[in-house]
Amino acid sequence: MNEEQLAIVRCYKRREPAEKLDIPETWLKRWVTARCVPHQRSGDPHAKQQRGVWFTAADILEIGRMLPELMTSRQAKAAACATLDIPSLGAPELISTELVDKWATIGLT
């Protein structure tokens, strides 16, 4: 097996998918608890406990596709603000068309 084949069958704990998706780990935990996202569990699939939860590469890809629907407007704003690049505090930021487009996609305009 090569590295690519191993990555497909590898089990990822909650921290790794959160980092790959660039979201807080707590969001992923809430979505797993609400059973909104694909994931794997050990033991009884209908149990309420989250012990033994992991994600496959396919699960992570599917969650990535689901992100716009999963995020609340507040979460989307927080994610957008985390990725903004402000050159220096106190200096006015020039608003570009790309920034306005980004704001429009998350509902800030």
Secondary structure, DSSP 8 states (H G I E B T S, - for coil): --HHHHHHH--B-THHHHHHHTS-HHHHHHHHHTT-S--EESS-TT-S--TTEEB-HHHHHHHHHHHHHHS-HHHHHHHHHHH---SSTTS-----HHHHHHHHHHT--
